[in-house]
Amino acid sequence: MHVIEYAQYGGPEVLQPVERPAPSAGPGQVRVRLLAAGVSPIDVKLRAGLLRAHFALAFPKIPGRDGVGVIDQIGAGVTGLALDDAVCVTADPAGGGTYADAIVCDAARVVRRPVGLTDVQAAALLQPAISAWIPVVETARISSGARVLIHGGSGAVGGLMVQLASYLGAHVTATCRAANLDYVRSLGAEHAIAYDRDDFGTLRDQDVVFDLMGGDVHARSYPVLRRGGHLVYLVAQPIVDQSDAFGVHVSRAMIIESPRVLQAVAQLAEQRVLQPQVAGVYALADAAVAQRALEQGKVTRGRLVLVM
């Protein structure tokens, strides 16, 4: 089968197309013949060696967290799935990835493909959606009427946060580049602030801030919250917890890819609550080009997708 892999840490040039034997599904596993795969920031960070303290990679490494395809082999003990089922899959970051014609993974990492999504939309769904759902629903417990600020509202995760928080009845403000203001409003934000032109720090009395950036953005978010407010962050640039000084709560959203969460976001996608946004489409052989574009900050709306 065709795969993209790398044998050492480095720049996008270490990604190489090779031929490998198709893997076989073991007990509790399924093999999915892939149609498309998402290109995630974690793919770039893993390849560059930035996460080696968190993930011990076995080389050669096939990148890719998200994929969509059809089950063509089922291992012993798997129930609730059948041959030819159309599914979405989220790969273990330390294992084999989705930049390939096929992937073998635990059945718990597979969910039926939401009806109505195209191949490329389905390939851009799971990892961004769970990274949005857990902070909004489980960590912050957003409810109707909440005043919410979402940083990076045009990205793959931030855009789904905007959609979800708006669906839950929150008053959503999102930051983004000036070029993406109308785009972010179209996702459901009541207000959009251009971080490359305006200062979000003039906001006050927000109930929740979702920080996808860290660093200086995190530090400048404290005065935006009301006392007793909640700053929820995903791991990005390093932060300094100033919760005591500002009288707010700070929580790291722990992203756990459980079957329950996968089913929840797939159901919301089928209901059109969550609509994954696709920034561009590349052939599998052009994976290095796609990762380079992501690494250089050229992707500001949604996710890039590789098609097989």
Secondary structure as UniProt FT lines:
FT   STRAND          2..6
FT   HELIX           12..14
FT   STRAND          16..19
FT   TURN            27..28
FT   STRAND          29..39
FT   HELIX           41..48
FT   TURN            49..54
FT   STRAND          66..74
FT   TURN            76..77
FT   TURN            83..84
FT   STRAND          86..90
FT   TURN            93..94
FT   STRAND          102..106
FT   HELIX           107..109
FT   STRAND          110..112
FT   TURN            115..116
FT   HELIX           119..123
FT   TURN            124..125
FT   HELIX           126..133
FT   HELIX           134..139
FT   TURN            144..145
FT   STRAND          147..150
FT   TURN            151..154
FT   HELIX           156..167
FT   TURN            168..169
FT   STRAND          171..176
FT   HELIX           178..180
FT   HELIX           181..186
FT   TURN            187..188
FT   STRAND          191..194
FT   TURN            195..197
FT   HELIX           200..202
FT   STRAND          206..211
FT   HELIX           215..221
FT   HELIX           222..224
FT   STRAND          225..233
FT   HELIX           243..246
FT   STRAND          249..252
FT   HELIX           259..270
FT   TURN            271..272
FT   STRAND          278..283
FT   HELIX           284..286
FT   HELIX           287..295
FT   TURN            296..297
FT   STRAND          302..307
//
